[in-house]
Amino acid sequence: MDDPGTIFEVGCGTGMFSIYTTKTKPSVKITASEFDDLTLAWAKANRGAPNISYQKLAFSDCVTDQFDLVVAMEVIEHIFDYVNLL
């Protein structure tokens, strides 16, 4: 598989995955979603980059083929409905 051009990160937290990925793959565009307001604000202020868009966006609100790759790092332990997540 070729490197993805667009990534959706579910539950980005403080943006660690997003900022690392953009530093190692500068051409990738990442939509990083987080629902905790304080954490999202911190990520925007401290781990911003031109190719990262931090948002409060549910994956279910996205178009099916909008992203090449979807990642969820350290998210599953916060989910009560595993079937719908997967």
Residue pairs with C-beta under 8 A, 6 or more apart in sequence:
3 25
3 27
3 28
4 28
4 67
4 68
4 69
5 27
5 28
5 29
5 68
6 28
6 29
6 30
6 31
6 66
6 67
6 68
6 69
7 21
7 28
7 29
7 30
7 31
7 67
7 68
7 69
7 70
7 71
8 30
8 31
8 33
8 59
8 62
8 66
8 67
8 69
8 70
8 71
9 17
9 18
9 30
9 31
9 32
9 33
9 70
9 71
9 72
9 73
10 33
10 59
10 70
10 71
10 72
10 75
11 33
11 34
11 35
11 72
11 73
11 74
11 75
11 78
12 18
12 32
12 33
12 34
12 40
12 43
12 54
13 34
13 39
13 43
13 73
13 74
14 39
14 42
14 43
14 46
14 47
15 32
15 43
15 44
15 46
15 47
15 48
15 52
15 54
16 47
16 73
17 32
17 71
17 73
18 30
18 32
18 43
18 47
18 49
18 52
18 54
19 47
19 49
19 52
21 28
21 30
22 28
22 30
22 49
22 51
22 52
26 51
27 51
28 51
29 51
29 53
30 51
30 52
30 53
31 53
31 55
31 57
31 67
32 43
32 52
32 53
32 54
32 55
33 54
33 55
33 56
33 57
33 58
33 59
34 40
34 43
34 54
34 56
35 56
37 56
40 54
40 56
43 54
44 54
48 54
59 70
72 85
75 85
76 82
76 85
79 85
